[in-house]
Amino acid sequence: MKIKWFGSQIVLNKVEHSLLTGKDFLKRKLALAKEALALDTLLIWPDRDKKNLELTQKICSDFQIKTYLWYPLLADIALFKIRPEEAVETFEGQRGYGKHGRWPQLGQGEEDFLFLCPNNEQALDKIFQHFENQLKIDDYDGVFLDRIRFPSPGSGLESLYTCFCPWCQRKFSDYYQEDLNRYRPLVKDFFQQLRAVELSDLAYYRSLSDILRPGHLQRFFDFRAQSIFQLTRRFAEEAKKRNKTVGLDLFAPSLSSLVAQDYRELATISDWLKPMVYCHTASPAGLPLEYGCLLQGPLAFNPGLNEKQLISEASRIVKAELPCSLSALLKEGVPEDIIIQEAERLKDFNLTENENRKIYIGLEAVQAGELAHIDGPVLKKYLSAVSETDLDGILLSWNLLKIPDQNLRVVGDLL
């Protein structure tokens, strides 16, 4: 098996410098990644402490590994704490998270996943200035833009229908000469319809996303996607002005429209895309968590739905045999060959605007407690599935510091 390109990611935030330098830990880790994988690129989430960044970039330079600034735009932004009143607003006027299907651990870990409204110009101007400064000061080959989306099912079902804040109201009116508030009761009515939906109603759907995107809300969804595209383009163009390559972190194609990521448009402003197809991650962006929260939402307020039957119907829609309960879904994950289905969806997007643009699939390789525990057998199944696609490469995610050496060796041995 031959993979054309390998990249990885590293989080330097809150990492003791002594951990990286002790026994040449980071140097040995990167040396192994270069030897086993011919590692091409490392995406760096930096920290206030410049020592960690300088060390990492120096080692990467020595090993001829490209470095990218890994930069989140709308959640968990470096040096910028999102206040609740700046977070996206639901149709019910709540800020931040939704209620139904929400991941119980939101806000309890290192990251809050509290999303800033992409139309909040006042806050985003400050973030853009910080972004510019980092590109001026630090030497990167490229930029990797993350959190370029609205909240996902893990933030609660209501959060999928944001945002109704004053910033969005003004911009929506400018776009369409229409009052955005007109859509509040329409979304509320749709939620009422979900309370009475039956399994037979789902028979003709081809994706889980389609179920939650009724046609009469299309303009609202188009506005969300445009909001994300315009924001991303602003930052991508600034990077390209400085001759930086641009990569984008995106949800799996089957869920991307729920978080307002339009692959077709985003492909036109980037050099490569990273679809996150995390089959065993029980945290945001991981398919087990996002599928689970997506199904838990309707189950929470629709007494007519049966969990096992709903999961069976979801398995038909995603064309993969999901575990028979939500608890098992979080524990066991989804079948690795769902990668093949996601790759087929990418073909459906017909991403032809930028012929040089690459697709590097994001696969988790970490061992991070209950969030994800990836071992050799899982990696073998991942690579077997990838070999049946025409994807351009693999980005081993999401933190090199938590990828065991053995995992790097297993992947290298399979190439």
C-alpha positions in Angstrom: 0.0 0.0 0.0 1.4 3.4 -0.9 0.0 6.7 0.5 1.1 9.8 -1.4 1.3 12.2 1.5 1.3 12.2 5.3 0.8 15.1 7.8 0.1 15.4 11.5 -0.9 17.9 14.1 0.6 19.1 17.4 -0.9 21.0 20.3 1.8 23.1 22.1 -0.8 24.9 24.2 -0.2 24.2 28.0 2.7 21.9 27.3 5.7 22.2 29.6 8.9 23.0 27.7 10.8 20.4 29.7 8.5 17.7 28.4 9.5 18.4 24.8 13.2 18.8 25.6 13.6 16.0 28.2 15.5 13.1 26.6 15.0 14.8 23.3 11.3 13.7 23.4 10.0 15.9 20.6 13.1 15.4 18.4 12.8 11.6 18.7 9.1 11.7 18.0 9.5 13.8 14.8 12.5 11.7 13.7 10.3 8.6 14.0 7.4 10.2 12.1 9.8 11.3 9.3 11.4 7.9 9.1 8.2 5.8 9.3 5.9 8.0 7.3 8.1 10.4 5.4 6.1 13.1 7.3 5.6 16.1 5.0 3.7 18.6 7.2 3.1 19.4 10.8 0.2 21.6 11.8 1.1 23.6 15.0 -1.4 24.9 17.6 1.0 27.4 19.3 1.1 28.8 22.8 2.0 32.0 24.5 5.4 30.5 25.3 7.5 31.0 22.2 10.1 28.5 23.3 7.9 25.6 22.4 7.2 26.9 18.9 10.8 27.8 18.2 11.9 24.4 19.2 9.3 22.7 17.1 10.0 24.7 14.0 13.8 24.2 14.4 13.4 20.5 14.5 11.0 20.5 11.6 13.4 22.6 9.6 16.2 20.1 10.3 14.0 17.2 9.2 12.6 19.1 6.2 9.0 19.0 7.6 6.8 21.9 6.6 5.0 23.8 9.4 1.6 25.4 9.3 -0.1 27.7 11.8 -3.1 25.8 13.1 -5.6 28.5 13.7 -9.1 28.2 15.1 -11.4 31.0 14.0 -14.8 30.7 15.8 -14.1 28.6 18.9 -11.3 28.3 21.4 -9.3 31.0 19.7 -5.8 31.7 21.0 -5.7 34.7 23.3 -9.4 35.4 22.8 -12.0 34.1 25.3 -15.5 34.1 23.8 -18.0 35.6 26.2 -21.5 34.0 26.4 -23.1 37.1 24.9 -20.9 36.8 21.8 -21.8 33.2 21.1 -24.3 32.1 18.5 -28.0 32.7 19.3 -30.6 30.0 18.9 -34.1 30.6 17.5 -35.3 30.6 21.1 -33.0 33.5 22.0 -30.5 31.3 23.9 -26.8 31.9 23.5 -24.2 29.1 23.0 -25.3 25.5 23.4 -28.6 23.9 22.7 -30.4 21.4 25.0 -31.5 18.3 23.2 -28.8 15.8 22.4 -26.1 18.0 23.8 -22.8 16.3 24.8 -22.8 16.4 28.6 -19.1 17.1 28.8 -19.2 20.3 26.8 -17.3 23.1 28.5 -15.7 20.7 31.0 -12.4 20.0 29.2 -9.5 22.0 27.8 -11.7 23.3 25.0 -15.2 24.9 25.4 -16.5 24.5 21.9 -18.4 27.7 22.5 -18.9 29.2 19.0 -18.6 32.9 18.1 -21.0 34.2 15.5 -19.2 34.4 12.1 -20.9 37.7 11.4 -19.7 39.4 14.6 -17.4 41.9 12.8 -16.3 43.6 16.0 -14.9 40.4 17.6 -13.6 39.1 14.3 -11.6 42.2 13.5 -9.6 41.6 16.7 -9.1 38.0 15.8 -8.0 38.9 12.3 -5.4 41.4 13.7 -4.0 38.7 16.0 -3.9 36.3 13.0 -2.0 38.9 10.9 0.5 39.4 13.7 1.2 35.7 14.0 1.9 35.4 10.3 4.2 38.5 10.4 6.2 37.3 13.5 6.4 33.5 13.0 7.8 31.6 10.0 5.2 29.1 8.7 4.9 27.5 5.3 1.1 27.5 5.5 -2.0 28.1 7.5 -4.6 25.5 8.6 -7.9 27.1 9.5 -10.0 25.3 12.1 -13.4 25.8 13.7 -14.7 27.4 10.5 -18.3 26.3 11.2 -21.4 26.7 13.2 -22.0 24.4 16.2 -22.5 20.7 15.5 -25.0 18.1 16.9 -22.7 17.7 19.9 -23.7 21.2 20.9 -27.4 20.4 21.0 -30.0 20.1 18.3 -31.1 23.7 18.7 -27.6 25.0 17.9 -27.9 23.6 14.4 -30.3 26.5 13.7 -28.2 29.4 14.7 -27.6 32.3 14.4 -30.3 35.0 15.1 -28.1 37.6 16.7 -28.2 41.3 15.7 -25.1 40.9 13.5 -26.8 38.2 11.6 -30.0 40.1 11.3 -28.3 43.1 9.7 -26.3 41.0 7.3 -29.3 38.8 6.3 -31.3 41.9 5.6 -28.5 43.2 3.4 -28.3 40.0 1.5 -32.0 39.3 1.0 -33.9 42.4 2.0 -35.8 40.1 4.3 -36.2 39.9 8.1 -34.3 37.0 9.6 -36.6 36.9 12.5 -39.3 35.6 10.2 -37.4 32.2 10.4 -37.6 31.9 14.2 -41.2 30.6 14.2 -40.5 28.5 11.1 -37.7 26.7 12.9 -39.8 26.4 16.0 -42.6 24.8 14.0 -40.1 22.3 12.5 -39.1 21.2 16.0 -42.8 20.6 16.7 -42.9 18.4 13.6 -40.0 16.4 14.9 -42.0 15.5 17.9 -44.4 13.6 15.7 -42.0 12.2 13.1 -42.2 8.4 12.4 -39.5 6.1 11.2 -41.5 5.5 8.0 -41.0 9.3 7.2 -37.3 8.7 6.9 -37.5 6.1 4.1 -36.5 8.4 1.3 -33.6 10.3 2.9 -30.0 9.8 1.5 -28.2 11.5 4.4 -28.8 12.4 8.1 -28.2 16.0 7.2 -31.1 16.1 4.8 -33.6 15.1 7.6 -32.9 18.3 9.5 -32.8 20.7 6.5 -36.4 21.2 5.3 -36.8 23.0 2.0 -38.7 26.0 3.4 -35.6 26.9 5.4 -33.3 26.8 2.5 -32.5 30.5 2.4 -31.6 30.4 6.1 -29.2 27.5 5.5 -27.7 29.3 2.4 -27.1 32.3 4.6 -25.3 30.2 7.2 -23.1 28.6 4.5 -22.3 32.0 3.0 -21.4 33.4 6.4 -18.8 30.7 6.9 -17.5 31.0 3.4 -17.0 34.8 3.6 -15.3 34.5 6.9 -12.9 31.8 5.7 -12.1 33.6 2.5 -11.0 36.7 4.4 -8.5 34.7 6.4 -7.4 32.5 3.5 -6.8 35.5 1.2 -4.6 37.1 3.9 -2.5 34.0 4.1 -2.2 33.7 0.4 -1.0 37.3 0.2 1.9 36.2 2.3 2.5 33.2 0.0 1.2 30.7 2.5 -0.5 27.4 1.5 -4.0 27.1 3.0 -5.6 24.0 4.4 -9.1 23.7 5.9 -10.4 21.5 8.7 -13.9 20.3 7.7 -16.6 18.0 9.0 -17.1 14.6 7.4 -19.1 15.2 4.1 -22.2 13.4 5.5 -22.5 16.0 8.2 -20.9 19.1 6.7 -24.1 20.8 5.6 -25.4 20.7 9.2 -22.5 22.9 10.3 -22.7 25.2 7.2 -19.5 24.0 5.5 -20.0 24.0 1.7 -17.2 21.9 0.3 -17.7 23.2 -3.2 -17.2 26.8 -2.3 -14.5 26.3 0.3 -12.5 24.2 -2.2 -12.1 27.4 -4.4 -10.2 29.3 -1.7 -7.9 26.6 -0.4 -5.1 24.3 -1.5 -6.2 21.3 0.4 -9.1 20.1 2.5 -9.1 17.8 5.5 -12.4 15.9 6.0 -12.5 14.6 9.6 -13.6 11.0 9.5 -13.0 10.1 13.1 -14.6 6.7 13.6 -13.7 6.2 17.2 -13.7 9.6 18.8 -16.2 10.4 21.5 -15.8 14.2 21.3 -16.9 17.0 18.9 -16.2 16.1 15.2 -16.0 12.4 16.0 -18.6 10.4 14.1 -19.7 8.4 17.2 -20.4 11.5 19.2 -22.0 13.5 16.4 -24.2 10.6 15.1 -25.1 9.8 18.7 -26.1 13.4 19.6 -27.9 13.7 16.3 -30.1 10.7 17.1 -30.4 11.5 20.8 -32.0 14.9 20.1 -35.2 13.5 18.5 -35.3 10.6 20.9 -35.3 13.1 23.8 -38.6 14.8 22.8 -40.3 12.2 20.5 -41.9 9.4 22.6 -42.9 7.6 19.4 -39.3 6.8 18.4 -37.5 3.6 19.4 -33.8 3.9 19.9 -32.9 0.6 18.3 -35.1 1.1 15.3 -33.9 4.6 14.8 -30.3 3.5 14.8 -31.2 0.7 12.3 -32.7 3.4 10.0 -29.6 5.6 10.4 -27.5 2.6 9.5 -29.4 2.3 6.2 -29.0 6.0 5.5 -25.2 6.2 6.1 -24.7 2.7 4.5 -22.8 1.4 7.5 -23.8 -1.0 10.3 -23.9 1.1 13.4 -23.9 -0.4 16.9 -27.4 -1.2 18.2 -27.5 1.4 21.0 -26.3 4.9 21.6 -24.1 3.8 24.5 -22.5 1.2 22.3 -22.0 3.7 19.5 -19.9 5.9 21.8 -17.9 2.9 23.1 -17.4 0.9 19.9 -17.4 3.7 17.3 -18.5 3.3 13.7 -17.1 0.8 11.1 -13.9 2.1 9.5 -15.1 1.3 6.0 -17.5 4.3 6.3 -14.4 6.1 5.0 -15.3 4.7 1.5 -18.9 6.1 1.8 -17.5 9.5 2.8 -15.1 9.5 -0.1 -18.0 8.8 -2.5 -19.8 11.8 -1.1 -16.7 13.9 -1.9 -17.1 12.8 -5.5 -20.7 13.9 -5.4 -19.5 17.4 -4.5 -17.6 17.5 -7.8 -14.8 19.7 -6.5 -13.4 20.8 -9.9 -13.0 24.6 -9.4 -9.5 24.2 -8.1 -7.9 21.3 -9.9 -4.7 21.4 -7.8 -6.6 21.2 -4.6 -5.9 18.0 -2.6 -8.0 16.0 -0.1 -6.1 14.7 2.9 -8.4 12.7 5.1 -8.2 13.2 8.8 -7.9 10.0 10.8 -7.3 9.9 14.5 -4.3 8.0 15.7 -4.2 9.1 19.4 -4.7 7.4 22.7 -6.4 10.1 24.8 -8.3 8.4 27.6 -12.0 7.9 27.0 -12.1 10.3 24.1 -10.2 8.0 21.7 -8.0 4.9 22.0 -6.6 4.0 18.6 -4.4 0.9 18.3 -2.8 -1.2 15.5 -5.9 -3.2 14.5 -7.9 0.0 14.0 -5.2 1.6 12.0 -5.0 -1.4 9.7 -8.7 -1.2 9.1 -8.4 2.6 8.4 -5.6 2.1 5.9 -7.4 -0.8 4.2 -10.5 1.5 3.7 -8.3 4.4 2.4 -6.7 2.1 -0.1 -10.1 1.7 -1.8 -10.4 5.4 -2.4 -8.5 8.0 -4.5 -7.8 10.3 -1.5 -4.5 12.2 -1.8 -3.1 11.6 1.6 -3.7 11.1 5.3 -3.4 13.6 8.2 -2.9 11.7 11.4 -4.8 13.6 14.1 -5.2 15.2 16.3 -2.1 15.6 18.4 1.2 14.0 17.7 2.1 14.2 21.4 -0.7 11.7 22.1 0.0 9.4 19.2 2.0 6.4 20.5 5.3 5.5 18.8 3.9 2.1 18.1 1.0 3.6 16.1 3.5 5.5 13.9 5.4 2.3 13.3 2.3 0.3 12.5 1.2 2.8 9.8 4.8 2.9 8.4 5.0 -0.9 8.3 1.8 -1.0 6.3 2.9 1.4 3.6 
